[in-house]
């Protein structure tokens, strides 16, 4: 693997690590920004330089799969946050 490719893989793994740490710390807004950064890395042209074997060996395939699941869960979380905000407003309205 070329040095530029190794650096690119290291960047993806570092960003993935950062995302994982933020999610574990319940810092969801910061995690959203990092997830966007990771998504951009995974969609960049540099990823095309990796072979299928390299994608599997470097765990990038697994990172891609987990990022898809993250986006689904993030969407669900935001949907329910909206519902809870609306309920909060209703409680306030009933209290007045």
N, C-alpha and C positions, 0 to 999 in steps of 0.2 A: 504494500500500500504506500502510495506517495506521501511525502511529508504534508502537502497541502490537504490531502484527503484525511490524514491522521488528525490534523488540526481541526478540520471541519467536524469529524466524528467527536473529537474532544469537546468542541463547542456545543454540539447537540446533547451530549451526555451531561455536560455541566448545566445546561439550561434545564434539562429533564430533572436533574438533581435539585435544582433551585425550585422548580415547580412542586416537586414532591415535598420538600421541606415547608414551603408556604402552605400547601394543602393540609399537612399534618398540624400546622400551627393555627389553622382556621383563619388564615389571612386570604380570604377568597378574592377580594378585589385586586390585590397584588398578584395573586396566582393567575387571575384572568389576563393580566398584562403579559406575564411570563409565558402563559399558554399561547398567546398570540405570537410572541417572539419565536417560540418553539415551532408553531405551525408554519411560520414564514421560512424558518430554516429547513423544515421538512419538505416544503414546496419549492425550494430554490433549485436552480440548475445544477448546483454542486452535488446534489443527491444522485443525479443521473450518472455521475462518475463512479458510483459504487456498484459492484456486481450484486446479484441476488445472494450469493454466498456471503459476501462482505456485510450485506444488510442484516443477515441472520446472525453472523458471528459477532457483530458489534451491538446486537440487541436493538437496532433501529426499527426493525419490523415490530417488535414488541412495544417500543415507545409509540410508534404510529397507532397501533391498536389501542393502547391505553389512552392516547390523546383523543381518539374518537369517542371512547367511553366517557372521558372527562367532559367533552363538549355536550354530550347528551345529559349527563348529570348536572352540569352547570346550567343548562337550559331549564331543566326541571326545578332546580333550586331557585332560579330567578322567577320562574312562574309562581311558585308557592310563596316567595317573598312578597310578590305583588298581591296575592290573595290575602296574606297576613296584614299587609299595610292597609288594604281596604277594610278588613275586619277591625283593625285598630281605629280607623276613622269612624266606623259605625259605633264602636263602644264609646268613643268620645261624643258622638252625636247623641246617643241615648243618655249619656250622663248629664247633658246640658238641658 
